[in-house]
């Protein structure tokens, strides 16, 4: 019976059935076979709905969608260009910073590639950057901001692993900054080689002040929100509510780029995404209860302790596994399904859960643009009208840099724990 059910679920998954249906079916069928009341799945979903962190997830998602509908991305690019346009690799660094900031606020790398890719790609080409470099840069940097607050994956990991989310926000700052630094150095080298340095003319204080004035409201947002969180003045859900009010006021009243009549569409997009996360999370928690009841984590732990003697070896195996997971599953599904299984094993090897969270998200972030089936590769293929194989090749130098960063993050835990402890 177990074999038949497993084959059935695999066929559902490969036939294109939504992941929440596959996981829900796995949970319901497993409990039914064991003779356990299947209402446990509904109870887990109800318990999850009462979690106050869920409100923060919903509100941050809504604020991100509102920003994606506005012209915030163009204002951020203009400001970054005014600041860095004359530096070696300046426009490439502008792309990195703009994409990171935008992804951190929206929580979706695909949205960043679509919103900023069309804006930055022709600008990079006009600035003498090679097409291959430009494609690789925009494909891989779409997910860079996932380590920076208020990244939605950070919030989901905190919910699943029962880790303080404010500490997670702090833990991602240095690793995310290291990624940006190494990619920026590569961009500077490429800028010098391609002769793009200084292509934007002399530095203009007038342009900088104009860009600052135009993007002033978006620049203030992180200081308002995260200042409130880290000072203890605002709880996470309160900070999320402040973010929504602030973003709506700026984009609908001041800039008037998101008319009130479009808000129902934005709300629908938000509810669909968060609703899918809730269903997957509720079903996964129930299914994980089944796995715990069957002592699956204990069996995996016993196997690992028998065959893997050191923490170093465990971390290498974990990274290889998570890179594969990141290619196959979207980041939310991967967090919800895999984290509960890995947490007890990581604890047994003495891995701090904050450090583990940053390792998780770094791997899944890289997996988005890892051949052969990284999600961002296909989104970029559609956005830039290039073959996926061409994007595979273009992304390789950037993936190499990201993998080096992953190694540093994995084996130097102080990078993640410096601010959080």
Number of C-alpha atoms within 10 A of each C-alpha: 7 10 8 9 14 12 12 14 18 13 13 16 15 9 9 9 13 13 17 19 17 19 24 20 18 21 24 21 17 18 20 12 10 10 9 13 10 16 12 19 22 15 14 19 20 13 11 18 15 10 11 11 19 19 18 22 21 21 22 27 28 27 24 27 22 25 22 23 17 20 17 22 21 16 20 25 22 21 24 22 23 24 21 18 24 18 20 24 29 26 31 32 26 23 28 26 20 27 30 25 21 29 30 24 25 26 27 23 27 22 21 28 26 18 22 20 24 14 15 22 20 13 16 21 16 12 21 16 24 14 14 14 22 23 24 23 24 28 31 30 29 31 29 26 32 29 31 26 26 30 24 26 26 27 23 23 26 22 18 18 19 11 17 15 20 20 17 28 25 20 28 29 21 19 25 22 15 17 23 21 14 16 21 21 14 17 24 21 12 19 24 15 14 15 14 25 21 19 17 17 9 9 15 12 11 10 15 17 15 15 20 20 13 17 20 15 17 19 15 11 17 15 11 14 21 21 14 17 19 15 9 11 12 17 16 24 19 17 22 26 20 20 23 19 13 19 22 22 15 20 21 17 13 12 16 14 17 22 14 12 8 12 17 10 11 20 17 12 15 21 15 11 14 19 13 18 19 19 22 24 26 27 29 26 23 26 25 20 18 19 17 15 10 11 12 14 19 15 12 15 20 13 11 15 15 9 11 14 11 11 15 13 11 18 19 13 12 19 20 11 12 22 20 18 21 27 24 18 19 17 22 18 22 18 26 25 20 16 18 21 18 16 18 18 19 19 12 11 17 10 17 14 20 26 22 24 25 29 25 26 22 29 25 30 29 24 28 28 30 22 20 14 18 24 21 28 27 21 19 25 17 13 16 18 9 14 13 18 14 14 24 20 14 21 25 17 16 22 20 11 14 24 17 14 19 22 14 14 23 24 15 12 19 16 21 28 21 12 15 18 10
